[in-house]
Amino acid sequence: MSEKKNIARAAGVLGAATILSRIMGMVRDMVVSRLFGAGLYTDAFFAAFQIPNMLRRFFAEGALTSAFVPTFSETLSRDGEQAARELANICFTLLTVIMAGITVVGIVFSPQIVGLMFPGFREIPEKFELTILLNRLMFPYIFFISLVALCMGILNTVRHFFTPAISTVFLNITMILCAWLLHDRFAVPITALAVGVLVGGLLQLLLQLPTLYRLGFPLRPSFSFSHPAVRRISLLMGPSIFGVGVYYLNITVGNILASLLPQGSVSYLYYAQRLFEFPQGIFTVSVAQAVLPSMSRQAADGDLAALKDTLSFGLRLTLYITIPAMVGLMVCATPIFSLLFMGGEFGFDKAQRCGEALIFYSLGLSIVAMVRVVVPAFYALKDTRTPVFTAFIAFVLNAILSLILMRPLLHGGLALASTLSALGNVVLLAFFLRKKIGAFGGRAIAVVALKSGVASLPVALLSWWAMSLIDWSQTGGRLSKACLMGGTVISAAVLYVACTWLLRCSEVDDALAMVRKKLRRRS
């Protein structure tokens, strides 16, 4: 099977598994919005959850994955399975020790951490104390999820993608069940959500271990921390924390500044981020996870031409999917919140505020997606300096723009600043990567972007017309709203595929060829 087909197949498996996870995540957010709305208690929970979640994105999913996967892949390819198994055991043991220490420190110093990250909460003592309590309850989540990330890196390298992708379903299920069944058993009902986070993190870890054992990687304690590969991973991880996580660092800066805005702003940004990340999680993350092992093997083999081809293919696939998704989210922003969240403690005014943030975030959907695909290419090439430099520039840009835009646009300005800083980041990344490896199919990537943009115009018109058929400010008629939204999504997808086919976009031809091949096999 060719590398492109391997990537497409892996992305398909990841996408299919992630769809279920994202749907459950959306159900979770619907339950949270109905039970707790968007105000003091949700601000406290989302702020408290942001802290271990930020560490997860920086450290576990970002730096650890980007540093471990290339090194583990190289060891497996060059030295064989036994050496790779030994490296996995050492890394798992070392990570357990490190994360246990970080967890204890985080719990002990929660008041200082919360005060530093959300200074505006100090003005409301009840919110500040609740945030500290919830953060202490949820901080062990970073311990579990970091070990999960290491397990996912091993499984993805040996081309097993389903278990890592499906494991997040358990986090969403436990949060839903705890919120629904336990919220009236606590003095502060939203505490039940924190319990769900902790239980969900443990279940995610337990799910990985049997699969690793079955595939020949049973994890056992090993204290050979002086192993040369561990040293290489450590050297790669430091810069990677900032390079991969700049987008999430920008979101964190946005949340810090949002704590200074009117109450509910932290919640508005959170709900908008969740919907923004829905298409990212279904496809973009899947492509990024699928291309990293391939690029790592190609870099280890010195096959630069294959690496550039893999990168170009991943970027074209990403743009083909995210451009129409960007258009759809922008047009349907407020109706989506009206359909999914409005009711109970969540009114139409909150749906509009969340919709404003989603529009500004959605402008950067394709941009953020490209960053997620391009940055791993640098780490596959063992280059950690360039992503750190571009990330620092983007971080400074985001901070400046946030301070400027939050005054006239409030929380919407923070979302727009995040998008603009991501644009600056991807431009710098592409410039330096081209200098490093030469052209990597920029013209073909631009053609796909142009064709996808043109094909998305009819999608925008269709979506705008369909959304105007219903008054989304009314709480009733949920079934008719759901039918209209579902029908619009399906019709828009069909229209987009048809338009890109007429424009002779090669990505739709590849997708149709894969479908025909599978149908022939089944028949």
C-alpha positions as CSV (number, residue, x, y, z in Angstrom):
1,M,0.0,0.0,0.0
2,S,1.4,3.4,-0.9
3,E,2.2,6.0,1.8
4,K,-0.6,8.3,0.6
5,K,-3.1,5.4,1.0
6,N,-1.7,4.6,4.4
7,I,-2.2,8.2,5.5
8,A,-5.7,8.4,4.0
9,R,-6.7,5.1,5.6
10,A,-5.2,6.1,9.0
11,A,-6.9,9.4,8.8
12,G,-10.2,7.7,7.9
13,V,-10.0,5.4,10.9
14,L,-9.0,8.2,13.2
15,G,-11.8,10.4,11.8
16,A,-14.5,7.7,12.2
17,A,-13.5,7.0,15.8
18,T,-13.2,10.7,16.6
19,I,-16.6,11.5,15.2
20,L,-18.2,9.4,17.9
21,S,-16.0,11.1,20.5
22,R,-16.8,14.6,19.3
23,I,-20.5,13.8,19.2
24,M,-20.3,12.6,22.8
25,G,-18.4,15.8,23.6
26,M,-21.1,17.9,22.1
27,V,-23.7,16.0,24.1
28,R,-21.6,16.7,27.2
29,D,-21.5,20.4,26.5
30,M,-25.3,20.4,25.9
31,V,-25.8,18.8,29.3
32,V,-23.5,21.3,30.9
33,S,-25.1,24.3,29.3
34,R,-28.6,23.1,30.3
35,L,-27.7,22.3,33.9
36,F,-25.3,25.1,34.6
37,G,-25.8,27.8,31.9
38,A,-23.0,30.3,31.3
39,G,-22.0,32.3,34.3
40,L,-20.2,32.2,37.6
41,Y,-20.1,28.4,38.1
42,T,-19.3,27.5,34.5
43,D,-16.6,30.2,34.4
44,A,-15.0,28.6,37.5
45,F,-15.2,25.1,36.1
46,F,-13.9,26.0,32.6
47,A,-11.1,28.0,34.1
48,A,-10.1,25.2,36.5
49,F,-10.3,22.6,33.7
50,Q,-8.3,24.9,31.5
51,I,-5.2,24.5,33.6
52,P,-4.6,20.7,33.4
53,N,-6.1,20.8,29.9
54,M,-3.5,23.4,28.9
55,L,-0.7,21.2,30.3
56,R,-2.2,18.2,28.4
57,R,-2.1,20.1,25.1
58,F,1.4,21.6,25.7
59,F,3.0,18.6,27.2
60,A,1.2,15.4,26.5
61,E,-0.4,15.9,23.0
62,G,2.2,18.5,21.9
63,A,5.7,18.2,23.1
64,L,5.7,14.5,24.2
65,T,4.1,13.2,21.1
66,S,6.2,15.3,18.7
67,A,9.4,14.3,20.5
68,F,8.6,10.7,21.3
69,V,7.1,9.5,18.1
70,P,10.0,10.3,15.7
71,T,12.5,8.8,18.2
72,F,10.4,5.7,18.9
73,S,9.8,5.3,15.2
74,E,13.5,5.6,14.4
75,T,14.3,3.0,17.1
76,L,11.7,0.6,15.9
77,S,12.9,0.9,12.2
78,R,16.6,0.8,12.9
79,D,17.0,-1.4,16.0
80,G,13.9,-3.6,16.0
81,E,11.0,-4.3,18.2
82,Q,12.9,-5.4,21.3
83,A,14.8,-2.1,21.4
84,A,11.6,-0.1,20.8
85,R,9.9,-2.1,23.6
86,E,12.7,-1.3,26.0
87,L,12.5,2.4,25.1
88,A,8.7,2.4,25.7
89,N,9.1,0.9,29.1
90,I,11.8,3.4,30.1
91,C,9.7,6.4,28.9
92,F,6.6,5.2,30.6
93,T,8.4,4.8,33.9
94,L,10.1,8.1,33.7
95,L,6.9,9.9,32.7
96,T,5.0,8.3,35.6
97,V,7.6,9.7,38.1
98,I,7.7,13.2,36.5
99,M,3.9,13.6,36.2
100,A,3.3,12.4,39.7
101,G,5.6,15.2,41.0
102,I,3.9,17.8,38.7
103,T,0.5,16.7,39.9
104,V,1.4,17.1,43.6
105,V,2.9,20.6,42.9
106,G,-0.2,21.6,41.0
107,I,-2.5,20.6,43.8
108,V,-0.5,22.3,46.5
109,F,0.0,25.5,44.6
110,S,-3.5,25.8,43.0
111,P,-4.3,29.1,44.7
112,Q,-1.2,30.7,43.2
113,I,-1.8,29.2,39.8
114,V,-5.4,30.3,39.6
115,G,-4.6,33.7,40.8
116,L,-1.9,34.1,38.2
117,M,-3.9,32.7,35.3
118,F,-7.3,34.3,36.1
119,P,-6.6,37.5,38.0
120,G,-10.1,38.9,37.4
121,F,-11.6,36.1,39.5
122,R,-10.1,37.6,42.7
123,E,-12.7,40.3,42.6
124,I,-15.4,37.7,43.2
125,P,-14.2,35.6,46.2
126,E,-16.8,32.9,45.6
127,K,-15.7,32.3,42.0
128,F,-12.0,32.4,43.0
129,E,-12.4,29.8,45.8
130,L,-14.5,27.5,43.7
131,T,-12.0,27.6,40.9
132,I,-9.2,26.6,43.3
133,L,-11.3,23.7,44.6
134,L,-12.2,22.4,41.1
135,N,-8.6,22.8,39.9
136,R,-7.4,20.7,42.8
137,L,-9.9,18.0,42.1
138,M,-9.0,17.8,38.4
139,F,-5.3,18.3,38.4
140,P,-4.5,14.5,38.6
141,Y,-6.1,14.4,35.1
142,I,-2.8,15.6,33.6
143,F,-1.1,12.5,35.2
144,F,-3.4,10.1,33.5
145,I,-3.7,11.9,30.2
146,S,0.1,12.2,29.8
147,L,0.5,8.5,30.1
148,V,-2.4,8.1,27.7
149,A,-0.5,10.3,25.2
150,L,2.6,8.1,25.4
151,C,0.5,5.0,24.8
152,M,-1.1,6.7,21.9
153,G,2.3,7.5,20.4
154,I,3.3,3.9,20.6
155,L,0.0,2.6,19.1
156,N,0.0,5.2,16.3
157,T,3.6,4.3,15.3
158,V,2.7,0.7,14.9
159,R,-0.3,1.8,12.9
160,H,-3.0,1.2,15.4
161,F,-5.2,4.3,15.5
162,F,-8.7,3.2,16.6
163,T,-8.1,2.7,20.3
164,P,-6.4,6.0,21.0
165,A,-9.1,7.9,19.0
166,I,-12.0,6.2,20.7
167,S,-10.7,6.5,24.3
168,T,-11.8,10.1,24.6
169,V,-15.4,8.8,24.4
170,F,-15.0,7.5,28.0
171,L,-14.0,11.0,29.3
172,N,-17.2,12.5,27.7
173,I,-19.4,9.6,29.0
174,T,-18.2,9.9,32.6
175,M,-18.6,13.6,32.6
176,I,-22.1,13.3,31.2
177,L,-23.1,10.7,33.8
178,C,-21.5,12.5,36.7
179,A,-23.1,15.8,35.8
180,W,-26.5,14.2,35.2
181,L,-26.6,11.8,38.2
182,L,-24.5,13.5,40.8
183,H,-25.0,17.2,40.4
184,D,-27.6,17.3,43.2
185,R,-25.3,15.4,45.6
186,F,-22.8,18.2,46.0
187,A,-23.2,21.5,47.8
188,V,-21.9,23.1,44.6
189,P,-23.5,21.0,41.8
190,I,-20.8,21.7,39.2
191,T,-18.3,19.7,41.4
192,A,-19.8,16.6,39.8
193,L,-18.2,17.6,36.5
194,A,-14.8,17.6,38.1
195,V,-15.3,14.1,39.4
196,G,-16.2,13.0,35.9
197,V,-13.0,14.5,34.5
198,L,-10.9,12.5,37.0
199,V,-12.7,9.2,36.4
200,G,-12.6,9.7,32.7
201,G,-8.8,10.2,32.6
202,L,-8.3,7.0,34.5
203,L,-10.6,5.0,32.1
204,Q,-8.7,6.4,29.1
205,L,-5.5,5.1,30.4
206,L,-6.9,1.7,31.3
207,L,-8.3,1.3,27.8
208,Q,-4.8,1.6,26.2
209,L,-3.0,-1.1,28.2
210,P,-4.7,-4.2,26.8
211,T,-4.2,-3.1,23.2
212,L,-0.5,-2.4,23.9
213,Y,-0.2,-5.9,25.4
214,R,-1.9,-7.5,22.5
215,L,0.4,-5.7,20.0
216,G,3.6,-6.8,21.8
217,F,4.3,-3.8,24.0
218,P,3.3,-4.7,27.5
219,L,4.4,-1.8,29.7
220,R,6.7,-2.7,32.6
221,P,8.8,-0.6,35.0
222,S,12.3,0.2,33.7
223,F,14.6,2.7,35.4
224,S,17.4,2.9,32.8
225,F,16.9,6.7,32.5
226,S,20.4,7.2,31.0
227,H,19.3,5.5,27.7
228,P,20.6,7.7,24.8
229,A,17.1,7.8,23.2
230,V,15.6,9.2,26.4
231,R,18.2,12.0,26.2
232,R,17.3,12.8,22.6
233,I,13.6,12.9,23.5
234,S,14.3,15.2,26.4
235,L,16.2,17.6,24.2
236,L,13.4,17.7,21.6
237,M,10.6,18.1,24.2
238,G,11.7,21.4,25.8
239,P,11.4,23.5,22.7
240,S,8.4,21.5,21.4
241,I,6.3,22.5,24.4
242,F,6.2,26.1,23.1
243,G,6.3,25.2,19.3
244,V,3.4,22.9,19.2
245,G,1.3,24.5,21.9
246,V,1.4,28.1,20.7
247,Y,-2.2,28.0,19.6
248,Y,-3.4,26.7,23.0
249,L,-1.1,29.2,24.7
250,N,-2.9,31.9,22.8
251,I,-6.2,30.5,23.9
252,T,-4.9,30.5,27.5
253,V,-3.9,34.2,27.2
254,G,-7.4,34.8,25.9
255,N,-9.0,33.2,28.9
256,I,-6.8,35.2,31.3
257,L,-7.9,38.4,29.6
258,A,-11.5,37.1,29.5
259,S,-11.5,36.9,33.3
260,L,-11.2,40.7,33.2
261,L,-14.3,41.0,31.0
262,P,-18.0,40.8,32.0
263,Q,-19.0,37.6,33.7
264,G,-19.7,34.7,31.3
265,S,-16.9,35.7,28.9
266,V,-14.8,32.7,29.8
267,S,-17.8,30.4,29.2
268,Y,-18.6,32.0,25.8
269,L,-15.0,31.4,24.6
270,Y,-15.1,27.9,25.9
271,Y,-18.3,26.9,24.2
272,A,-17.1,28.5,20.9
273,Q,-13.7,26.7,21.1
274,R,-15.5,23.4,21.5
275,L,-17.5,23.9,18.4
276,F,-14.5,25.3,16.6
277,E,-12.5,22.2,17.5
278,F,-15.2,19.8,16.3
279,P,-14.1,19.7,12.7
280,Q,-10.5,20.0,13.8
281,G,-10.8,16.9,16.0
282,I,-12.7,14.9,13.4
283,F,-10.2,15.4,10.5
284,T,-7.3,17.8,11.1
285,V,-5.9,16.0,14.2
286,S,-6.5,12.7,12.4
287,V,-4.3,13.8,9.4
288,A,-1.6,15.3,11.7
289,Q,-1.4,12.0,13.7
290,A,-1.4,10.0,10.5
291,V,1.4,11.9,8.8
292,L,3.8,12.2,11.7
293,P,4.8,8.5,11.8
294,S,5.2,8.6,8.0
295,M,7.3,11.7,8.0
296,S,9.4,10.4,10.9
297,R,10.2,7.2,9.0
298,Q,11.0,9.1,5.8
299,A,13.2,11.5,7.6
300,A,15.0,8.6,9.4
301,D,15.6,6.9,5.9
302,G,16.8,10.2,4.4
303,D,14.0,10.2,1.9
304,L,13.4,13.9,1.7
305,A,11.3,13.8,-1.5
306,A,8.9,11.3,0.1
307,L,8.6,13.5,3.2
308,K,7.7,16.6,1.1
309,D,5.2,14.6,-0.8
310,T,3.6,13.3,2.4
311,L,3.5,16.9,3.8
312,S,1.9,18.3,0.7
313,F,-0.7,15.5,0.6
314,G,-1.6,16.1,4.3
315,L,-2.0,19.9,3.7
316,R,-4.1,19.4,0.6
317,L,-6.4,17.0,2.5
318,T,-6.6,19.4,5.4
319,L,-7.6,22.4,3.3
320,Y,-10.1,20.4,1.2
321,I,-12.0,19.6,4.4
322,T,-11.6,22.7,6.6
323,I,-12.4,25.4,4.1
324,P,-16.1,24.4,3.6
325,A,-16.3,23.7,7.4
326,M,-15.0,27.2,8.1
327,V,-17.7,28.7,5.8
328,G,-20.4,26.6,7.4
329,L,-19.5,27.4,11.0
330,M,-19.4,31.2,10.2
331,V,-22.8,31.2,8.5
332,C,-24.5,28.9,11.1
333,A,-22.7,30.1,14.3
334,T,-25.7,31.4,16.3
335,P,-28.2,28.9,14.9
336,I,-25.9,26.0,16.0
337,F,-25.8,27.3,19.6
338,S,-29.5,27.9,19.5
339,L,-30.1,24.3,18.5
340,L,-27.6,22.6,20.7
341,F,-27.4,24.6,23.8
342,M,-30.4,27.0,24.2
343,G,-32.7,26.0,27.0
344,G,-32.7,25.9,30.8
345,E,-30.0,28.2,32.0
346,F,-28.8,29.0,28.5
347,G,-30.8,31.7,26.7
348,F,-30.6,33.2,23.2
349,D,-28.5,36.1,24.4
350,K,-25.8,33.6,25.4
351,A,-26.2,31.8,22.1
352,Q,-25.5,35.1,20.3
353,R,-22.4,35.9,22.5
354,C,-21.0,32.4,21.8
355,G,-21.8,32.8,18.1
356,E,-19.8,36.0,17.9
357,A,-16.7,34.2,19.3
358,L,-17.3,31.2,17.0
359,I,-17.3,33.4,13.9
360,F,-13.9,34.9,14.8
361,Y,-12.4,31.5,15.7
362,S,-13.8,30.0,12.5
363,L,-11.9,32.5,10.4
364,G,-8.8,30.6,11.4
365,L,-10.0,27.0,11.0
366,S,-7.9,26.2,8.0
367,I,-4.9,28.3,9.3
368,V,-4.8,26.4,12.6
369,A,-5.2,23.1,10.8
370,M,-2.2,23.9,8.6
371,V,-0.1,24.7,11.7
372,R,-0.9,21.3,13.2
373,V,0.3,19.5,10.0
374,V,3.4,21.7,9.3
375,V,4.9,21.8,12.8
376,P,5.4,18.0,13.1
377,A,7.4,18.1,9.8
378,F,10.1,20.2,11.6
379,Y,10.2,17.7,14.5
380,A,10.4,14.8,12.1
381,L,13.5,16.6,10.8
382,K,14.8,17.0,14.4
383,D,14.4,20.8,14.1
384,T,13.0,22.3,17.3
385,R,14.4,25.8,17.0
386,T,12.3,27.1,14.1
387,P,8.9,26.2,15.5
388,V,9.9,27.8,18.8
389,F,10.9,31.0,17.1
390,T,7.8,31.3,15.0
391,A,5.6,30.4,18.0
392,F,7.2,33.1,20.1
393,I,6.5,35.7,17.3
394,A,2.9,34.5,17.1
395,F,2.5,34.6,20.9
396,V,3.7,38.2,21.1
397,L,1.4,39.1,18.2
398,N,-1.6,37.5,19.9
399,A,-0.9,39.3,23.2
400,I,-0.7,42.7,21.4
401,L,-3.8,42.1,19.3
402,S,-5.8,40.8,22.2
403,L,-5.1,43.9,24.2
404,I,-6.1,46.1,21.2
405,L,-9.2,44.1,20.1
406,M,-10.7,43.2,23.5
407,R,-11.8,46.8,24.1
408,P,-14.1,47.2,21.1
409,L,-15.0,43.5,20.5
410,L,-14.8,42.1,24.1
411,H,-14.5,38.3,24.0
412,G,-14.9,38.3,20.2
413,G,-11.7,40.4,19.9
414,L,-9.8,37.7,21.9
415,A,-11.0,35.1,19.4
416,L,-10.0,37.2,16.5
417,A,-6.6,37.9,17.9
418,S,-6.0,34.1,18.2
419,T,-6.9,33.7,14.5
420,L,-4.6,36.5,13.4
421,S,-1.7,35.2,15.4
422,A,-2.1,31.7,13.9
423,L,-2.0,33.3,10.5
424,G,1.3,34.9,11.3
425,N,2.6,31.6,12.7
426,V,1.7,29.5,9.6
427,V,3.2,32.1,7.2
428,L,6.5,32.0,9.1
429,L,6.5,28.2,9.3
430,A,5.9,27.8,5.6
431,F,8.7,30.3,4.8
432,F,11.3,28.6,6.9
433,L,10.3,25.1,5.9
434,R,10.7,26.0,2.3
435,K,14.1,27.4,3.0
436,K,15.0,24.1,4.8
437,I,13.7,21.5,2.4
438,G,12.8,23.4,-0.8
439,A,9.5,23.5,-2.5
440,F,6.9,21.1,-1.1
441,G,4.1,21.4,-3.5
442,G,3.0,25.0,-2.7
443,R,1.4,25.5,-6.1
444,A,-0.7,22.3,-5.8
445,I,-1.7,23.3,-2.2
446,A,-2.7,26.8,-3.4
447,V,-4.8,25.3,-6.2
448,V,-6.7,23.1,-3.8
449,A,-7.3,26.1,-1.5
450,L,-8.6,28.2,-4.4
451,K,-10.9,25.4,-5.8
452,S,-12.2,24.7,-2.3
453,G,-12.8,28.4,-1.7
454,V,-14.7,28.7,-5.0
455,A,-16.7,25.6,-4.3
456,S,-17.6,26.9,-0.8
457,L,-19.4,30.0,-2.1
458,P,-22.5,28.1,-3.1
459,V,-22.3,26.3,0.2
460,A,-22.4,29.7,2.0
461,L,-25.4,30.9,0.0
462,L,-27.3,27.6,0.6
463,S,-26.5,27.7,4.3
464,W,-27.5,31.4,4.7
465,W,-30.8,30.9,2.9
466,A,-31.6,27.8,5.0
467,M,-30.9,29.4,8.3
468,S,-33.2,32.3,7.4
469,L,-36.2,30.0,7.3
470,I,-36.5,29.6,11.1
471,D,-36.5,32.1,14.0
472,W,-33.6,30.8,16.1
473,S,-34.4,33.0,19.0
474,Q,-37.4,30.8,20.0
475,T,-36.8,27.8,22.3
476,G,-39.5,25.6,20.8
477,G,-39.5,23.6,17.6
478,R,-36.3,21.7,18.3
479,L,-37.2,18.9,16.0
480,S,-37.8,21.1,13.1
481,K,-34.6,23.1,13.8
482,A,-32.6,19.8,14.0
483,C,-34.1,18.6,10.7
484,L,-33.4,21.9,9.0
485,M,-29.8,22.0,10.3
486,G,-29.2,18.3,9.4
487,G,-30.6,18.7,6.0
488,T,-28.5,21.8,5.4
489,V,-25.3,20.1,6.4
490,I,-26.0,17.1,4.1
491,S,-27.1,19.2,1.2
492,A,-24.1,21.5,1.6
493,A,-21.7,18.6,1.7
494,V,-23.2,17.1,-1.4
495,L,-23.1,20.5,-3.1
496,Y,-19.5,21.0,-2.1
497,V,-18.4,17.6,-3.4
498,A,-20.2,18.2,-6.7
499,C,-18.6,21.6,-7.1
500,T,-15.1,20.3,-6.4
501,W,-15.7,17.4,-8.8
502,L,-16.7,19.9,-11.5
503,L,-13.6,21.9,-10.7
504,R,-11.5,18.7,-11.1
505,C,-10.2,18.8,-7.6
506,S,-8.0,15.7,-7.3
507,E,-8.8,15.1,-3.6
508,V,-12.4,14.3,-4.4
509,D,-11.3,11.8,-7.1
510,D,-9.0,10.1,-4.6
511,A,-11.9,9.8,-2.1
512,L,-14.3,8.4,-4.7
513,A,-11.7,5.9,-5.9
514,M,-11.3,4.6,-2.4
515,V,-15.1,4.3,-2.0
516,R,-15.4,2.4,-5.3
517,K,-12.5,0.1,-4.3
518,K,-14.2,-0.8,-1.0
519,L,-17.5,-1.5,-2.6
520,R,-15.8,-3.8,-5.1
521,R,-14.2,-5.7,-2.3
522,R,-17.5,-6.2,-0.4
523,S,-19.3,-7.3,-3.5
